Amino acid sequence: MIKNLILVAIGGASGSVLRYLVHWIVSKKSYSTFPYQTFLVNIIGCLLIGLLVGYLYKYNTENESLKLLLITGFCGGFTTFSAFGLENVNMIQNQNYQLALIYTSLSLILGILAVSLGIVISK
């Protein structure tokens, strides 16, 4: 159990650091009210988890340590669905209904497509 917790912690910390770096870099380039930082991280995270799941399936790998490190830890630390929810609430509170709808729709549709694409690519 301790080994599993350490794997998740290492992966989660790495994913969180990368998420911060992506957020910082995109913030320097974007001056929009659309939350490109979180949007980009969520789509990349969905693609990445699809690639990982597809790879593990393709090679019939039951490596629990790898799953904990990369899928539970890294992808869990990298993606920001909770930030996604908060940003939608903030947009709605600021009466940016159309932007909230666009953001939610694109995130869900492209996220699901990215997971599917990742699985297909990795097979």
Backbone as a printed PyTorch tensor [residue, N CA C, xyz], in Angstrom:
tensor([[[  0.8190,  -1.2010,   0.0000],
         [  0.0000,   0.0000,   0.0000],
         [  0.8580,   1.2580,   0.0000]],

        [[  1.9180,   1.2870,   0.7870],
         [  2.8010,   2.4540,   0.8470],
         [  3.4340,   2.6980,  -0.5150]],

        [[  3.8740,   1.6230,  -1.1740],
         [  4.4690,   1.7510,  -2.5150],
         [  3.4650,   2.3930,  -3.4740]],

        [[  2.2180,   1.9620,  -3.4310],
         [  1.1790,   2.5070,  -4.3090],
         [  0.9560,   3.9920,  -4.0370]],

        [[  0.9140,   4.3690,  -2.7770],
         [  0.7340,   5.7750,  -2.4170],
         [  1.9020,   6.6280,  -2.9050]],

        [[  3.0960,   6.0920,  -2.8020],
         [  4.2790,   6.8240,  -3.2710],
         [  4.2330,   6.9970,  -4.7820]],

        [[  3.8270,   5.9560,  -5.5150],
         [  3.7110,   6.0500,  -6.9730],
         [  2.6910,   7.1130,  -7.3810]],

        [[  1.5300,   7.0930,  -6.7250],
         [  0.4970,   8.0910,  -7.0290],
         [  1.0060,   9.4890,  -6.6800]],

        [[  1.6980,   9.6190,  -5.5660],
         [  2.2150,  10.9300,  -5.1490],
         [  3.2550,  11.4690,  -6.1280]],

        [[  4.1620,  10.6310,  -6.5610],
         [  5.1930,  11.0620,  -7.5220],
         [  4.5420,  11.4650,  -8.8440]],

        [[  3.6400,  10.6210,  -9.3270],
         [  2.9390,  10.9500, -10.5700],
         [  2.1000,  12.2020, -10.4350]],

        [[  1.3620,  12.3240,  -9.3300],
         [  0.5100,  13.4870,  -9.1120],
         [  1.3040,  14.7710,  -9.0040]],

        [[  2.4250,  14.7230,  -8.2950],
         [  3.2700,  15.9160,  -8.1710],
         [  3.8240,  16.3310,  -9.5320]],

        [[  4.2690,  15.3540, -10.3090],
         [  4.8090,  15.6510, -11.6430],
         [  3.7400,  16.2510, -12.5450]],

        [[  2.5480,  15.6620, -12.5130],
         [  1.4430,  16.1810, -13.3220],
         [  1.0440,  17.5850, -12.9050]],

        [[  1.0290,  17.8320, -11.6130],
         [  0.6580,  19.1600, -11.1070],
         [  1.6810,  20.2140, -11.5060]],

        [[  2.9560,  19.8630, -11.4460],
         [  4.0100,  20.7990, -11.8510],
         [  3.8800,  21.1180, -13.3340]],

        [[  3.6580,  20.0980, -14.1540],
         [  3.4970,  20.3330, -15.5950],
         [  2.2510,  21.1740, -15.8630]],

        [[  1.1600,  20.8980, -15.1420],
         [ -0.0530,  21.7030, -15.3040],
         [  0.2430,  23.1660, -14.9940]],

        [[  0.9680,  23.4160, -13.9210],
         [  1.3240,  24.7890, -13.5520],
         [  2.1420,  25.4510, -14.6620]],

        [[  3.1100,  24.7280, -15.2000],
         [  3.9500,  25.2920, -16.2580],
         [  3.1330,  25.6170, -17.5070]],

        [[  2.2380,  24.7180, -17.9010],
         [  1.3780,  24.9800, -19.0580],
         [  0.5190,  26.2080, -18.7860]],

        [[ -0.0670,  26.2830, -17.6100],
         [ -0.9030,  27.4280, -17.2350],
         [ -0.0930,  28.7240, -17.2970]],

        [[  1.1020,  28.6990, -16.7740],
         [  1.9610,  29.8860, -16.7410],
         [  2.3440,  30.3270, -18.1560]],

        [[  2.7340,  29.3740, -18.9960],
         [  3.1410,  29.6930, -20.3730],
         [  1.9650,  30.2380, -21.1710]],

        [[  0.8150,  29.5820, -21.1080],
         [ -0.3510,  30.0230, -21.8790],
         [ -0.8420,  31.3730, -21.3740]],

        [[ -0.7760,  31.6110, -20.0770],
         [ -1.1990,  32.9050, -19.5140],
         [ -0.3710,  34.0510, -20.0760]],

        [[  0.8940,  33.7950, -20.3380],
         [  1.7800,  34.8190, -20.9040],
         [  1.4010,  35.1590, -22.3450]],

        [[  0.7560,  34.2110, -23.0310],
         [  0.4380,  34.3820, -24.4540],
         [ -1.0120,  34.7970, -24.7050]],

        [[ -1.8830,  34.6270, -23.7190],
         [ -3.3050,  34.8450, -23.9300],
         [ -3.8280,  35.9720, -23.0530]],

        [[ -4.6180,  36.8340, -23.6640],
         [ -5.2380,  37.9370, -22.9290],
         [ -6.7510,  37.8910, -23.0890]],

        [[ -7.2930,  36.6840, -23.0780],
         [ -8.7120,  36.4590, -23.3040],
         [ -9.3960,  36.0710, -22.0020]],

        [[-10.7150,  36.2570, -21.9620],
         [-11.4740,  35.7880, -20.8070],
         [-11.7690,  34.2910, -20.9090]],

        [[-11.5390,  33.7030, -22.0740],
         [-11.7140,  32.2550, -22.2370],
         [-10.5590,  31.5560, -21.5250]],

        [[-10.8420,  30.5610, -20.6970],
         [ -9.7910,  29.8900, -19.9170],
         [ -9.0040,  28.8710, -20.7480]],

        [[ -8.1860,  29.3800, -21.6690],
         [ -7.4060,  28.5170, -22.5460],
         [ -6.4870,  27.5660, -21.7720]],

        [[ -5.9550,  28.0270, -20.6420],
         [ -5.0140,  27.2180, -19.8720],
         [ -5.6520,  25.8960, -19.4440]],

        [[ -6.7870,  25.9810, -18.7840],
         [ -7.4670,  24.7820, -18.2970],
         [ -7.9900,  23.9570, -19.4600]],

        [[ -8.5240,  24.6200, -20.4640],
         [ -9.0450,  23.9330, -21.6480],
         [ -7.9460,  23.0860, -22.2860]],

        [[ -6.7930,  23.6800, -22.5020],
         [ -5.6770,  22.9870, -23.1330],
         [ -5.2000,  21.8130, -22.2810]],

        [[ -5.0480,  22.0290, -20.9870],
         [ -4.5980,  20.9640, -20.0900],
         [ -5.5970,  19.8110, -20.0870]],

        [[ -6.8880,  20.1020, -20.0320],
         [ -7.8900,  19.0330, -20.0100],
         [ -7.8910,  18.2230, -21.2980]],

        [[ -7.7530,  18.8770, -22.4320],
         [ -7.7520,  18.1550, -23.7100],
         [ -6.4790,  17.3220, -23.8410]],

        [[ -5.3320,  17.9030, -23.5000],
         [ -4.0760,  17.1460, -23.5360],
         [ -4.1480,  15.9690, -22.5580]],

        [[ -4.6930,  16.2090, -21.3730],
         [ -4.8250,  15.1550, -20.3770],
         [ -5.7230,  14.0280, -20.8520]],

        [[ -6.7990,  14.3750, -21.5190],
         [ -7.7020,  13.3510, -22.0700],
         [ -6.9980,  12.5410, -23.1480]],

        [[ -6.2570,  13.2130, -24.0170],
         [ -5.5070,  12.5030, -25.0520],
         [ -4.4650,  11.5930, -24.4100]],

        [[ -3.7610,  12.1050, -23.4240],
         [ -2.7210,  11.3320, -22.7680],
         [ -3.2740,  10.0930, -22.0670]],

        [[ -4.3710,  10.2420, -21.3570],
         [ -4.9440,   9.0770, -20.6740],
         [ -5.4370,   8.0510, -21.6940]],

        [[ -5.9400,   8.5340, -22.8250],
         [ -6.3410,   7.6200, -23.8910],
         [ -5.1520,   6.8630, -24.4600]],

        [[ -4.0510,   7.5720, -24.6690],
         [ -2.8350,   6.9230, -25.1630],
         [ -2.3290,   5.8690, -24.1780]],

        [[ -2.3180,   6.2150, -22.9050],
         [ -1.8310,   5.2890, -21.8820],
         [ -2.7170,   4.0430, -21.7750]],

        [[ -4.0210,   4.2610, -21.7270],
         [ -4.9490,   3.1320, -21.6340],
         [ -4.8350,   2.2550, -22.8860]],

        [[ -4.7720,   2.8970, -24.0340],
         [ -4.6380,   2.1480, -25.2890],
         [ -3.3470,   1.3580, -25.3540]],

        [[ -2.2570,   1.9510, -24.8990],
         [ -0.9650,   1.2760, -24.8910],
         [ -1.0040,   0.0560, -23.9760]],

        [[ -1.5270,   0.2540, -22.7720],
         [ -1.5990,  -0.8550, -21.8170],
         [ -2.5000,  -1.9740, -22.3370]],

        [[ -3.5740,  -1.6040, -23.0130],
         [ -4.4810,  -2.5940, -23.5920],
         [ -3.8000,  -3.3380, -24.7500]],

        [[ -3.1270,  -2.5640, -25.6050],
         [ -2.4670,  -3.1420, -26.7750],
         [ -1.4440,  -4.2010, -26.3680]],

        [[ -0.6820,  -3.9020, -25.3610],
         [  0.3700,  -4.8180, -24.9330],
         [ -0.0690,  -5.7190, -23.7880]],

        [[ -1.3800,  -5.7210, -23.5190],
         [ -1.9600,  -6.5870, -22.5020],
         [ -1.1710,  -6.5050, -21.1870]],

        [[ -0.8650,  -5.2740, -20.8230],
         [ -0.0500,  -5.0300, -19.6430],
         [ -0.9320,  -4.8530, -18.4200]],

        [[ -0.6980,  -5.6530, -17.4250],
         [ -1.4110,  -5.5330, -16.1520],
         [ -0.4820,  -4.9350, -15.1020]],

        [[  0.3520,  -3.9980, -15.5150],
         [  1.3250,  -3.3780, -14.6230],
         [  0.6310,  -2.3360, -13.7470]],

        [[  0.2180,  -2.7630, -12.5670],
         [ -0.5180,  -1.8840, -11.6610],
         [  0.3060,  -0.6780, -11.2360]],

        [[  1.6080,  -0.8630, -11.0650],
         [  2.4810,   0.2420, -10.6650],
         [  2.5090,   1.3250, -11.7440]],

        [[  2.5860,   0.9130, -12.9940],
         [  2.5940,   1.8620, -14.1080],
         [  1.2710,   2.6110, -14.1910]],

        [[  0.1740,   1.8990, -13.9930],
         [ -1.1510,   2.5310, -14.0070],
         [ -1.2660,   3.5680, -12.8860]],

        [[ -0.8070,   3.2040, -11.7020],
         [ -0.8830,   4.1270, -10.5650],
         [ -0.0140,   5.3630, -10.7950]],

        [[  1.1830,   5.1610, -11.3050],
         [  2.1000,   6.2700, -11.5420],
         [  1.5920,   7.2150, -12.6280]],

        [[  1.2120,   6.6570, -13.7710],
         [  0.8960,   7.4820, -14.9380],
         [ -0.5720,   7.8840, -15.0540]],

        [[ -1.4820,   6.9550, -14.8240],
         [ -2.8950,   7.2610, -15.0220],
         [ -3.4800,   7.9250, -13.7840]],

        [[ -3.4120,   7.2390, -12.6510],
         [ -3.9790,   7.8120, -11.4270],
         [ -3.1790,   9.0260, -10.9680]],

        [[ -1.8550,   8.8800, -10.9250],
         [ -1.0040,   9.9540, -10.4180],
         [ -0.8230,  11.0940, -11.4020]],

        [[ -0.1000,  10.8360, -12.4910],
         [  0.2510,  11.9100, -13.4200],
         [ -0.9810,  12.5570, -14.0550]],

        [[ -1.8420,  11.7480, -14.6680],
         [ -3.0270,  12.3200, -15.3260],
         [ -3.9500,  12.9880, -14.3110]],

        [[ -4.0690,  12.3840, -13.1270],
         [ -4.8930,  12.9860, -12.0870],
         [ -4.3420,  14.3170, -11.6070]],

        [[ -3.0220,  14.4250, -11.5260],
         [ -2.4000,  15.6840, -11.1220],
         [ -2.3830,  16.7130, -12.2360]],

        [[ -2.3340,  16.2600, -13.4730],
         [ -2.2200,  17.1630, -14.6170],
         [ -3.5520,  17.7800, -15.0170]],

        [[ -4.6050,  16.9780, -15.0720],
         [ -5.8880,  17.5180, -15.5130],
         [ -6.5250,  18.3450, -14.4090]],

        [[ -7.4150,  19.2060, -14.8030],
         [ -7.9300,  20.1970, -13.8630],
         [ -9.4480,  20.3180, -13.9510]],

        [[-10.1260,  19.2130, -13.7850],
         [-11.5700,  19.2640, -13.9340],
         [-12.2230,  20.1040, -12.8500]],

        [[-11.6350,  20.1170, -11.6620],
         [-12.2050,  20.9490, -10.6010],
         [-12.0690,  22.4300, -10.9580]],

        [[-10.9650,  22.7980, -11.5540],
         [-10.8020,  24.1790, -12.0090],
         [-11.8090,  24.4940, -13.1120]],

        [[-12.0730,  23.5130, -13.9560],
         [-13.0710,  23.6470, -15.0120],
         [-14.4370,  23.9960, -14.4220]],

        [[-14.8240,  23.2830, -13.3700],
         [-16.1060,  23.5510, -12.7210],
         [-16.1610,  24.9450, -12.1250]],

        [[-15.1000,  25.3340, -11.4500],
         [-15.0510,  26.6590, -10.8310],
         [-15.1020,  27.7620, -11.8810]],

        [[-14.3760,  27.5940, -12.9620],
         [-14.3810,  28.6090, -14.0150],
         [-15.7650,  28.7530, -14.6450]],

        [[-16.4670,  27.6350, -14.8010],
         [-17.8360,  27.7220, -15.3160],
         [-18.7440,  28.4660, -14.3490]],

        [[-18.6270,  28.1770, -13.0730],
         [-19.4260,  28.8900, -12.0710],
         [-19.1140,  30.3860, -12.1230]],

        [[-17.8370,  30.7280, -12.2360],
         [-17.4610,  32.1450, -12.3070],
         [-18.0250,  32.8220, -13.5510]],

        [[-17.9820,  32.1250, -14.6890],
         [-18.5430,  32.7020, -15.9140],
         [-20.0500,  32.9130, -15.7740]],

        [[-20.7350,  31.9540, -15.1810],
         [-22.1850,  32.0730, -14.9910],
         [-22.4940,  33.2060, -14.0210]],

        [[-21.7380,  33.3080, -12.9470],
         [-21.9510,  34.3850, -11.9820],
         [-21.7040,  35.7550, -12.6130]],

        [[-20.7950,  35.8090, -13.5870],
         [-20.5150,  37.0530, -14.3030],
         [-21.4120,  37.2200, -15.5330]],

        [[-22.4160,  36.3800, -15.6450],
         [-23.4090,  36.3890, -16.7130],
         [-22.8000,  36.2010, -18.1030]],

        [[-21.6940,  35.4460, -18.1570],
         [-21.0870,  35.0640, -19.4340],
         [-21.6300,  33.6980, -19.8410]],

        [[-22.9400,  33.6210, -20.0130],
         [-23.6130,  32.3470, -20.2740],
         [-23.1580,  31.6950, -21.5650]],

        [[-23.0410,  32.4880, -22.6100],
         [-22.6490,  31.9380, -23.9030],
         [-21.2280,  31.3780, -23.8400]],

        [[-20.3090,  32.1040, -23.2120],
         [-18.9350,  31.6400, -23.0860],
         [-18.8660,  30.3650, -22.2410]],

        [[-19.6440,  30.2910, -21.1760],
         [-19.6870,  29.0950, -20.3370],
         [-20.2000,  27.8910, -21.1290]],

        [[-21.2150,  28.0970, -21.9390],
         [-21.7610,  27.0090, -22.7540],
         [-20.7500,  26.5410, -23.7910]],

        [[-20.0800,  27.4790, -24.4480],
         [-19.0650,  27.1250, -25.4460],
         [-17.9250,  26.3490, -24.7820]],

        [[-17.4430,  26.8590, -23.6650],
         [-16.3470,  26.2320, -22.9320],
         [-16.7140,  24.8130, -22.4920]],

        [[-17.8730,  24.6510, -21.9070],
         [-18.3120,  23.3380, -21.4420],
         [-18.4810,  22.3740, -22.6070]],

        [[-19.1440,  22.8130, -23.6520],
         [-19.3970,  21.9550, -24.8160],
         [-18.1040,  21.5050, -25.4770]],

        [[-17.2130,  22.4610, -25.7430],
         [-15.9470,  22.1070, -26.3870],
         [-15.1030,  21.1910, -25.5090]],

        [[-15.0630,  21.4630, -24.2170],
         [-14.2720,  20.6310, -23.3030],
         [-14.7720,  19.1990, -23.2890]],

        [[-16.0640,  19.0190, -23.1990],
         [-16.6250,  17.6690, -23.1560],
         [-16.4580,  16.9390, -24.4770]],

        [[-16.8320,  17.5830, -25.5600],
         [-16.7740,  16.9300, -26.8690],
         [-15.3320,  16.6140, -27.2620]],

        [[-14.4460,  17.6110, -27.1780],
         [-13.0640,  17.3790, -27.5730],
         [-12.3360,  16.4570, -26.5940]],

        [[-12.6970,  16.5100, -25.3250],
         [-12.0970,  15.6030, -24.3460],
         [-12.4210,  14.1620, -24.6520]],

        [[-13.6750,  13.8770, -24.9300],
         [-14.0900,  12.5140, -25.2650],
         [-13.4480,  12.0660, -26.5810]],

        [[-13.4140,  12.9600, -27.5550],
         [-12.7660,  12.6220, -28.8240],
         [-11.2680,  12.3920, -28.6440]],

        [[-10.6300,  13.1820, -27.7780],
         [ -9.1930,  13.0270, -27.5430],
         [ -8.8800,  11.6920, -26.8730]],

        [[ -9.6950,  11.2750, -25.9180],
         [ -9.5070,   9.9520, -25.2940],
         [ -9.6460,   8.8670, -26.3530]],

        [[-10.6720,   8.9620, -27.1700],
         [-10.8850,   7.9680, -28.2290],
         [ -9.7150,   7.9570, -29.2060]],

        [[ -9.2550,   9.1340, -29.6030],
         [ -8.1290,   9.2370, -30.5240],
         [ -6.8730,   8.6270, -29.9070]],

        [[ -6.6380,   8.9130, -28.6380],
         [ -5.4800,   8.3420, -27.9600],
         [ -5.4990,   6.8230, -27.9690]],

        [[ -6.6690,   6.2610, -27.7110],
         [ -6.7980,   4.7940, -27.7290],
         [ -6.5450,   4.2430, -29.1210]],

        [[ -7.1330,   4.8910, -30.1340],
         [ -6.9610,   4.4290, -31.5150],
         [ -5.4840,   4.5490, -31.9410]],

        [[ -4.8520,   5.6620, -31.6340],
         [ -3.4480,   5.8740, -32.0250],
         [ -2.5490,   4.8320, -31.3730]],

        [[ -2.8080,   4.5550, -30.1030],
         [ -1.9180,   3.6410, -29.3840],
         [ -2.1060,   2.1830, -29.7760]],

        [[ -3.2100,   1.8640, -30.4220],
         [ -3.4290,   0.4930, -30.8670],
         [ -2.7410,   0.2970, -32.1860]]])
